[in-house]
Amino acid sequence: MNRNEADWQEPIDRARPSAARMYDFLLGGNRNYPSDRKAVEELLKSAPSSRELALNNRSFLIRVVRHIARHYGIKQFIDHGSGLPTQSNVHEVAQAVHPDARVVYVDNDPMVLGYGRAVLDESPNAVILNADMADTTAIMAGLEGRIDLTQPVAALFVSVLHCVPDRDNGDPKAIIERTVDLLIPGSVVVVCQLVSDDTTVRDAVTRLMQQQTGGKWGRVRTEADVHDFFDIDRLVVEPPGLVDVTDWRPDAHAPARQATLEWLEFGGLARVV
């Protein structure tokens, strides 16, 4: 596999927050700007558990990738909306189980592309693809020579679909359906997203994030919405079902329990049949 070929398509707008950089700040990273940190301060007013939620989501990603590699034997991963590199990235977790595992990260945030290219220069079996996660056609074209779709694949949509609006064929369920159509039996799909049963929280956070990111946001949804995402032919949800990701096959590491439960990261893993 060639080194990654992500190209910068636009300059980084430091004045406008991005979801990727806000998430980086919540994880304790340093790849963010004052605008991102200010936006997080505003977010914490409506959703004070956001930092713990972000940490638990990252822990879930690590657990689910390790589980897929070990228990399903899958060696190919497509990480949609991958975000900024951090510790224990998908390729590192997967390659700890299968050294020849291949990972394609998909993102179109200029800063993610730049840092991703730098991090992945030393990883010949990992690449970052410059594409919108809703553009399945472009993603599939970018997989050529990197991911073998005649073999099982793990498609990851971890904490990204709340960035996708409900419109046209770009809505979250349509994206998942198009992806499933391209996967052979034995593949898996992982989906989780931010949910709340509190209408006030959903509306406040959705409005804040849409304003802060210049409309590059979808919405906080409900658990019922996530259940609907998995209501697709050929998908069978695997145990323990759809849950708060903190409770998805927890390991020995103590979770960063949320002091408040105004919102959760909710989802799970489904097998393609």
N, C-alpha and C positions, 0 to 999 in steps of 0.2 A: 504494500500500500504506500502511496506517495505521502509526503508530508502534507499537512492540512493546507487547504487552498482558500481559506476565508479571506475575503478582501474587504477593506473599509469602504463603505458606500457613502458615508456621510460623516462629517465631523462630530465629535462628542459635544453635546449641548450641556455644559456644566451648570447652567442656570436653571434648567428644568430637571426635576427629579426623574429617575427611572426606577421601575419596579425592581430591576436586577440589582441596582446599586443600593436601594433601600434594604433589600433582603441581605445584601452583603454586610451592611452596617448592623442589622439586627443580629447577624451571626458573629459579630465582633471583628469583621474584616476591615481593611483600610483602603479598599478600592471604591471609594465614594467621596462625594463632595459636600460642602456645606448645605447646598440645596436639598440633597438627599437626607442629611441628618435633621434638617429643619422639618422636612415632610414627615419623617418618622416621629418627631416630637408631637406633631399634630395628630398623627395616627394613634399614638399611645393614649391620647385623651379620649378617643372613642373606643379603643381596643387595647387596654393596658396589658393584656397578656401576650401581645404580639411577639415580644422577644422570645419567650418560652415556646410559643407556637412555632416560630421559625427554627429554633434548635431541635424541637421534636420532629419537625418535618424533615430536617436534614438527617436525623438519626433513622427515620423511617426509610429514606432513600437508600442509605447504606445497608440496612437490614434486608430490604426487599431485593436489591441487586445481588447481595450475597446469597440469599435464599434461591433466587432464580438460577444463579450459576451452579450452586451445589445440588439442588433438588430437582431441577428441570434439565440440567446439563446444557443450558443454552450458552452460547459463546458469542452472540451478536446482539448488540443493544443500540437502539435509536433513542436518544434522550432529547425530547422536544422541549424547547424553551429552557435550555440547560442552565442559563445564568452564568455568573462569574465563577471562575475556578476557585476552589477552596481546598480544605483538607479532605482526604478520602473521596476523591472524585470517582465517577462511575467507572472509568477505565481502570483505575487503581484497585477498586474493590473487585471488579470482575476478573482482572488479571491476576489477583492474588489467588483465585481459584483455578482459572484457566489462563496460563501465560499467553496463549495465542488468541484470547478474546479480542473481538473488534468492537469499537464503539464509535458511533457517529453522533456528535452533538449538533443540535440544530438551534440556531438563534440568529437574530438580525440586529441586536443591540450593538452599536459600534464599539463600545468599550469591551463588551463580552467577546466580540470577534478578535479584538487586538490582544487582550490578555490570553484568550484561548489559544491563539496562534503561538504566543510565546511559550505557554505551558506545554503545549502538545508537540513542540518541535522535537522533543526527545522521545516521543511515543509514536513509533511507526504504525501501530495498529489503532490509533485514535485520531480523529479528525473533527474539525468544527466546520459545519456547513452554513453558509450565509443564506438563510431562507426564513420566511415567515412560517410558523408552525401550521398555519391554516392552508398553506400552499402545498398540498400533498403531491401535486405533479412535479413541482420543482424539487421537492425533497426526494422523491423516487428517482428523478434524473441524477441527483447528486449522490445517490447510493451506489450507482453503477461502478463496479470494480472494488467496492468497499464492503458492501453487505450482500450476501447471497440469499435472495428471497426464496430459493428452493429449499432452504434450510430454516429451522425455527429461529425466530427473532423475538426479542423482548422490546416492545414499544412502550416507552415511559412518557407519561404526562403527569409529572409530579409537581403539584403546586403551581400550575401555569394556566389552567383553563379559566380561572377567574380573570385572566387578562384578555380573554376572548369575548367579544360582544355576541349577543343573540341576534344574528342577522344573516340573511342570505344563506350561502352554503359554507360560511365560515364559522357557524355556531359550533360549540364544543361537540355535541353529539354527532354532527355531520363529519367533523374531522376524525373522530374515533371510528365512525362507520367506514369512511374511505380508507383508513389505515388497516382496519380489520380485513377489508376486502382483498388486500394485497398480501396478507400473511397466511402461511400454510398451517394446517393443524399441528398442534404441539408448540406453537408460539404462545406468548402471553402478552397481556396488556395491563399496565398499571396506571391507575387514575386516582388522583386525590385533588381536592380543591377546598378553598375556604368556604365555610358554611356557618350560618347562624340561624337560630329559630327566633331571634329578636329582630323584628322589622326595623326598629329604630337603628340598631347597629348595622344591619345590612344597608339601609339607605344612606346612613352617615358615612360609612367607610367607602361605599361605592362612589358617592358624590365626591368625597375628598380625593380618592385616587384618580378619578376621571379628571378632576381639576388640576391636580398636581402633575400628572403625566401627560397632560395635553390630549386627553381622550384615548391614550393607549392602555385601556383597561376595559374589562367586561363588567362583572358584578359579583358581589358576594352572593352565593346561592344558598339553597336549602339541602338537607340530606335527601329529600325526595328528588331533587334535581340530579344529584349524583347517582341515585338508584336508577334514574331514567337513562343516564349515560351508559349504563351497563345493560340496559334492556335492548340488546342488539343480537340478531341472529348470529350464531356461531360463538357467542361468548358465554362462558360458564364461570360464575364467580367461585373462587376457591376459598376454603376455610382460612381465616375465621370470618369471612364475609366482609361486608362494608362496615367500617368502624372508624372511630377516632383513631388516627394513625398511631397515636401513642400506645394503643392497645393492640396493634397489629404485630403479632409474634414478638412480644418484647423480649429483650435479651437481659444479660446480667447488669448492664449499665442502667443506673437509676435515671428515669426520665426527668426532664425539667418541668415538673408539674405546674400547670397553669393555676395561678392563685384565683383567677376569675375565668369564667367560661362563656364570655360574651360571643366568642366564635371559636371554631375548631377547624382542623385540617381533617377532612373526612374522605375515605375512599378504600381501595383495596386492589386485589389482583384477580384477573380473570384469565382463564385458559381459552385458547382458540380451538374450536373443534370442527 
